Structures are given as C-alpha cells and as structure tokens.
Amino acid sequence: MSGTQVRRGRGAGREPENSGSSGISGRSEEAERPEGADGSGAAGDDRPGDGRAAVFWRYWTASAISGTGDAVTSIALPLIAVGVLGADGFEVSLVTAAGFAAWILIGLPAGVLVQRWPLRGTQVAMDLVRAAAIASVPVAAAFGALRLPQLIVVALLVGLASVVFDVGNATFLPSVVAKEELTSRNSLTSGTQAVIQLGGPSLGGVLVQLCGAAATLVVDAVSYLASAALLRTLPRPGAHTGPAASQSGTSADAAPRMTALIREGWQYVTRHPVVGPCVAMATSVNFVCGGLTALVPVFLVRTLDAPAALVGVLIATEGVGGLVGAALTPRLAAAAGSARALLLACGFGACAALLMPLAGRGPGLLLFALGNAGFAGGVVVLSILTRTHRQTTTPPDLLPRVMATVRFVSWGAIPIGALTAGAVSSVWGNRGALWLVSGLAFVAPVVLLAGPLRRLRTLEDTR
C-alpha cells in the first residue's frame, strides 16, 4: 500500500504497502534504531551476510507468519458476518471500515509515537493486542454470544494496533538494507505477501468449510503470538537520537512539539513534486480497495452463490497477480523507468478491474479471477515503486512521520470506500456497486497524467 503507500484491501496486505492486505520495514536512523544500525552491534554489522541480513530475515519471518494469519482472517471475518450473523452488504462494510478507520484516528501521531517508543517492545505489544482481540471472536462464538458490534470493535482494535505496528515496520528496512538493495528487498517483501495472499485465502476457505468461520480465527491469533515471539529475538533498540527523542518536558510541553513534528511530515508530503501526486494516486486506489473489501465476499456468496472454499480460491487469485507484479517490477523499472512503469501499472490495473463485475456463475467466475489478479498485480507494482522512492529520497529523521502521513491520507480512504460501496450496494445491488467501484480505478492513472509524472522517466528525475 511509496512516495505513497497502497494497501490492497482484502487482507493486503497487508501490502507492505503493500501490499498487503492486505501488508515490511521499520525505523529511521534519526529514530530509535536496532542496536548497531549505525555500524555497531548485530544489526549494524556491515559485513555481507552477517548482522544486518540476520535481522532482516528474522523480521521478514515474523511478518510472513503474521501475514498468513491475516490472510486467513480476510476470509473468515466477512464470512462470519455474512454466514453466521446474516449481515448484509452495508453491515459487512461497517466491519471493514472499522478496521481501517484507525488510520484516520491515530495515523498522524503514530509517526511521532514510533520515534519515541522502543521498536521491539512496541511491535511485540501490538502483536499481543491483536492476538487477544482476534481470539475473543471464537470464544464469544463458543458461548453463543457473538454479535455484529463485537466484530466491529475487534476490527477497530486490530486496526489501531496495526497502525502503530505498520508505521514502525515501514521505516525499518532502510536501516538494515543498503540503498542499492531497496528495490529488490521491497520486491521480496511484496512477493512474499503475494504468496501469502495466494495460499492464505484458499487455506482460510478450506478451514471455514471444515471448522467454521469463528474457529478459523484461532489461526490468526496464534500467528500473532508466533510473530511476537520472533520479534523478541531482535536486538534491543539503541538510544533515541532524532528530534522526537528530545522530548523530556511535561505533557503540556510535549503536545505542541508533537504537533510541530506532525506538521513537518505533512508539509514534506504535500509539497514534494513526486510524493504528493503519488499520495493522491494511492488514495484513489485505496478507495477502490476499500470498496472491493466490502463488496467481494458478499458478491461472491450472495450474487454468484460460490461456496466458502471457492471464495477463498477466487480471492487468492489476488496473490497470483501480486506475485507476478512483484517479480516483474525490477525489470519494468529498469526497462521503462520507474515513473513510466508506474503509469503503465495504474492503467493496466484499472482495465483489469472491469472484468470483476462481468463475472457470472460457473465458468463466468474465471472473469473475476482474471480481474482480481490483474488489478492486484498493478497495485503491487505501483506500491513497490513508490515505496522505494520514498525510502531513498526522504530524509531519515522525517521517514517515520512521512510514512504516517502517507498512510493517514491514503489508507484513510479505505473505510470511506468500504462504506460508500456498502451504501451503494443497498440501492444498486452488489453487481451495480461493483461496477461503480471498478470504474473508479481509472481515477489513479488520470491523477498521475494530470501531474508532473507524465513528463518523467524515473521518479528521481525531479531531484
């Protein structure tokens, strides 16, 4: 979900923009860093294959485990609302919106908080909060007490914890990976999320069919616990060195300082000639992703009569597209230039999205699979390119706040898209709403063509 961050909404991914999505980076040099990120200690050992690589792979493993659980939940939670609680399209959109509303609530201050709090302890705590929230659903279901308001509250709690977790992740990668490796590492993390999106929903659909939707959420709760255990093995962070670390006064003194720090990140994003348009593009894409998150489960189950296991397979085609997109991104960027590749990905994804509302029962489901894969592939390409640009051009001390600002704006569109799609479906029906949402995918390439990016070959040409 960059110059911008795009999140592929249905599990995404969690795009480490992605997406996921969903969906893997952390903290700037000016913020509290993994011990030795400046050249001392395990995380900062510059010898090839030593400390930095070890920290990256442990963090990657924790994120992959947690992401697998998320992908399972991306199927289970909507199916609980639809199948167990009998929710309609708008009620499902409320659950979706609650999960992403957290970016609107705390998205901006999260960047400052990430600079002040210790990385390892914060990430572990957020995993534990999410595990407890998710585990409450099967417990309530076992006692016959599960209701729609609980699903909404759980989605909100998981979303709040994910905001802090994801902002911390999003500035970690540049501190342990050489600048020239960022594109390949970002492609790896996006490719990993694509593989998870390929297998996770299918696994979720099968588990729902065999065990029931509520019991399936146990998988996600366990994945968060496993992620927390792995994160505890990372080196302890060093001392704060950035501007946020200088806060030592009273809370009255700290509040204006936090406001100033937030404003600085906001101004960088909105005034940058590439980051600004990319954020606008990402916002439009995430509006579409939010609409798809709310509509697709209901469309497949109610309109196309697809069984739970097949729903998982169809949504998993998102992972196929994401995997192909992640693999092709370095080649596309090298051959066409990152700015041109970004325009091509936006246009291709928008065209592919139009196949989804054309889907029908039986063989007609293939159209949904192709459209879902094509749209996801385009989203992953633009997410990798814009995220790499942001990581390489943003001053290190600004990176956590820029990341938080980008996600506040772009991911804040997801709940709005979900609620809009849910409301439209109650008037036009599921297919009519899906046509509207898919058509809005063309806003993204229009936004890019209207700005300076249409004249660039690479995103760095304005520097």
N, C-alpha and C positions, 0 to 999 in steps of 0.2 A: 502497500500500500504505500532524498529523491531530488533535489531541487524540490521534490514533492514526495509525498508518501501515499501510495494507493493500497487500499486493503480490499482484497477480493472477499466479498462479504460473507459467503456461506461457509464459514469455518476458516478461509484466507490465509488468512492467513496472513493460520494467521500469516498473511503475506508479510514478510519481514520488511513490505512494505511495505510483502508483501507483503503474497502475498502473501494469504495468509497470510477461511480465513481468514479464513481465513482467511506471522504470522512474526537479523539476529545480530544485534550489535549493542554497544553499551556506553561508554563514558569517555569524556574528552580529557585531554592532557591537563586542562586547567581545572577540571573537576577532580573528585576523589578517584584515583585510578587503582587498577590492580597493582599490587605490590611489584615494584620493579618495572612498571611500564615505561619508565624513563631510562631504562638501561640497567637497573639494579634489581636483583631478585629474580624469582622464577618467571614471572610474566613478562619481564622486560629483557630477558636474555636474548641478544641479537644473534646468537649462533644458530645457523639454519637447523630446523628440526628440534630445537630444544624448547625452552620455556614458553615462548610465545605460541608456538604450534600446539603445545600440550594444553595451554589454557583455552585456546580457540576450540580444540576438539572436545574438551570436556563441556564447554559451554554449548557447543553445537549439539552434543549428545543430549544434554538436558533439554534443550529446546525441541529437539526432534521427538523425544519421549512425550513431552507435554503436548506438542502439536498433534501427535497421534490420538491422544485422548480428546483433544479439541475437535478433531475431525469426526470422531465417533459421536460426540455430543452434538455436532452440527446436524446430524440426522436424528438423534434421539430426542432432543429437546422440542423441535417442531412436531415430531410425531406424537410426543406426549400431549402437547396442546391439541393437536388435531384428533388423534385416535382415542386418547384416554379421557380428555376433558371436553371433547366435542367443540373445540374452538373454531370460529370462522376465520376468514382471511384477515379481517381487521384485528381480531384478538391475537392472532399469531404475530401480526405486525407490532403489537404492543410489547410482546416478549422480545422481538428483535430490536425494537427501538430502545428498550430499557438497557440492553447490553452495550449499545454504542452511545447512549446519552451521557455516559461517564466522561467521554471526551469533551463534551460541552461543559460539564460541571467542573471538572478539575484539570482539563487538558493544558491550559496555560500555566498554572502554578506548578504542575508536575515537573516541568523542566528545571525549575529552581530547586524543588524538593529533591530531585535526583542528584543535583550537585551537592546538597547539604548532607544527605544521608549516606551511610556506608553501602556500597554496592552489594556485597554478598549478603549481609543481613536483610537488606530491603528486598532483594529478589527472593530469598528463602521465605520471608514473611508473606510476600504476595502469593507465592505458591501455596502456602498453608491456608491462607484465607480462601483462595479459590477451591481448594480441596474440600474444606469444610462446607462451603456454600453448595457445591455440587452434590456432596454426599447427603445433604438434607433432603434432596428430592426423593431418592429411593427410600429413605427412612420414612418420610411422610406418606409415600405411596403404600408402604408395607402396613401402615396403621390406618389406611383409608382416609387420610386427612389432607391429601394433596389437592390444592385448588389453584386456579389461574393466578391469583395475586402472589402466591408463593413463587411461581415460575418467574414472574416479573421481577420480584425482589431479588431472587437468586441471580437472574441475568444482570441486574444492576450491580450487585455486589461483585460478581465476577468481572464485570466491566470496569469498575472502579479500581480493583486490584490490578487488572491488566493494563490500565493506563500507566500506572507507576512502573510496572514491570517492563512494558514495551518501550517507554521513553528511556529507561536505563539501558535496555538492550541496544537501542538504536545508535548510541554513541560509543559502544564498547569496541566494535570491530576495528575502527581506525587506530586504536591504541595498541593492538596486538598484531596487526597486519600491515605490511609495507604498502605504501601508497600505490605502487605499480601492481599490487596484487588485489586491490579492492574490487575491481570488476569481476575477476574470477571467483573471489570469495563470495561476493554478493550473488553471482550466478549459482554458486554451490548451495548457498542457503536457500535461494529461491527454488532451485531444483529439488532440494530436499523437501521443501514444503509442497512442491508439486507431486512428488512421490507419495507424501503423506495424504494429500488430497485424492490421489489415485486409489490408494488402498484403504484409507480410513473410513470414508463414507460407505464403501462396499462392506467393510467389516462391521460398521455400525448397523447397516441394513440387515445383515445376517443375524447379528446379536439381538436386534429388536425383534426379528421374526422368531428367534429361538427362546429368548429370555424375557422379552417385554421391554418397552422403551425405558421405563424408570430404572429397572435393574441394570440396564446397559450403561447408565451414567456412573456406575461404580468404576468402570474402566477409566473414565476421565479423572475421577477423584484419586485413584491410585497413580495415574500418570503424573499428577501434580506433586504427590508425595515423593515419587521417584526423582522428579526434576529437582525438588528441594534438597534431597539427599546428595545429588551430584553437585549442585551449586555450593554446598557446604565444603566441598573439597577444593574450591578455588582459593588462591592466595588471599589473605586479608588485605583490604584496601590500605593504601598509604594515607598520609595526611592530606587534607584539603589544601589546594594551592590557588584555586580560582577565586573570582570576586565573591561568589556566594559563600565561600568559606570564611570570609572576614566578618560574618555576622556574629557578634558577641554581645550585643546590647540587649535591651529589653524587647518584649514583643512589640511595643509601640515603635521602637526604632527599626525593628526588622520589617514591619509591614510596608513602609514606604520603600525600603530597599528592595523588597521582593517586587513591588510594583515597577520600580525602575528597571530591574533585571528583565521582567516580562516585557516591558515596553521596548527594551533594546532588541530582544529577539524578534518581536513583532515588526519593528521598523526594518530590520535586516531583510526579513522575508518579503514584506510588501514593496520595498524599494529596489530589490535586486532585479535586474532585467531578465534573468532566466528563471530564478526561483519563483518569482511572483506569478508569471504565466503558467508555470508548471503546477503551482498550487491550485490555480483556478481550474486547470485541466483535471487535476486529481479530484477536486471537489465534485466536478460534474460526473466523473467516472464512479466515485463512491456513492453518489446519489443513486445511480443506476444499480450499483451493487447492493445497496440497502433495499431497493425495490425488489430485486431478484431474491434476496434473502427471505423476504416476507412472502413473495408470491410463489416461488418454485415448488416448495413442498405441497402447498395447497393445490396448485395447478396439476402437479403430477398425480396426487392421490385422488382429488375430487373430480377434476376435469378429465383426466386421462385414465383413471382407475388403475394406476400402477400399484402393485403390492410393495410392501416395505423394503424387501430385499432388492427389488428392481429400482426403487427410488434411490437407494444407496449407490447402485451401479451407475445410474444416469448422472447423479451429482458428481460421482467420482471421475467422470469424463473431464471435469474441470482440471483434475490433476494431470491428465494426459496433455491437455493444451498447455498447462503451466510448465510441465517438464520439457516439452518441445521448445516453448518460448525461452526458458532459461538456458537451454543448450545452444540455441541459435543467437542469443543476444550478443555475446562477444564477437561473433562473426559478422552479424549485421552492423554493429558499431564500427568494426574495422573496415568493412567494405563501403558502407554508405555514409558513415559519420553518425555520431550519437544523436544529433538533432534531427537528421533526416530519418534515421531508424525510428525515432520517437513518433514522428508524423505518420510513418507507414504503419506502425503498430496500432496507433489510435484508429486510423481508417479501417484497417483490417478487422480489428475487434468489433467496431461498430457494425460493419457489414455482417459479420458472423452472428451478432446478437439477434438480427432479424430472423434467423432460422428458428429460434426457440418458440415464438408464438405460432409458427406454422406446423408445429408437431401435432401428431394425432395418435390414436391408439395403434397398437401392433407395430408394423414396420415404420409407421409415421414417427415413432419415438426416436428413430435414427436422426431425424432433423434436429430434435432437441439436443441429442448428444453432440452432434457436429457444431451446433451453435454455441453450446456451453463450452466446448473445448476451444473453439476459435476465439471467443470473447476472453476466456481466461488466459489464453496464450498472449493475446495483445496486452492485457493488463500486466502480466508478469514482465514482459519486455520493457514497457514504459516504467514500471516500478524499479527495475534494476538500473536502468539508465539514469533516471532522475535521482535515485538514492546515492548512486556512486558519485554523481556530480556534486550533490550536497556535501558528501563526506570529504571530498577532495578540495572544495573551494571555501567552505565555511571556516572561519577562524576557530581553533579548538575550544577557546573559552566560551564561544557562542553556541557550539553544536548542540548541547542538550536543550537549550532554550529554543533554538531554531527548530529542532525536531519536535518539541512540544507544540510550538506554534503551528507548524505544518499539519500535525495530526489534529490539533484542535479544530482547524478550519476544514481540512479535507475529510477527516473521519467524522466530524460533526454532521456532515451531510448524510451519513448512513442512516441514522434514525429518522431524519426528515424524509429521506427516500422511502424507507420502510413504511412509515405512517401514511405518506401520500399514496403509495401503491395499495396499501390496505384499504384506504378510504375509496379509492377509485374502483377497486375490485367489487366493493359493495354496490356500486352503481352500474358499472360496465361489465361486471363479471371478471373471472380470473384471466381469461384469454384477452379480453379487451384491455385490461390493466397491463398485461404483459406486453402487448403491442406498444402501448404508450411508453413504458419503461425502456423497452428495447430501442425504440426510435430516438429516445433522449441520449442514447450512446453516441449519436453524431454530434452532440454539443462539444465533446472533447476535441476532436480534430478541428472544429471550427474555431475554438478558443485559441489553439496553437497557431492556426493560419492567420488569425487576426493580429497576432503579436510579432515581436522581432524574431522568433524562432524560425519563421518561414524563410528567412534570409541566411540562416546559419547552416554550416555543415556539421559542426560539433557544438555541444553545449558550452564548451570552454572558450569559444571564439570571441565572446564579449569581454574576456578578461584583458 
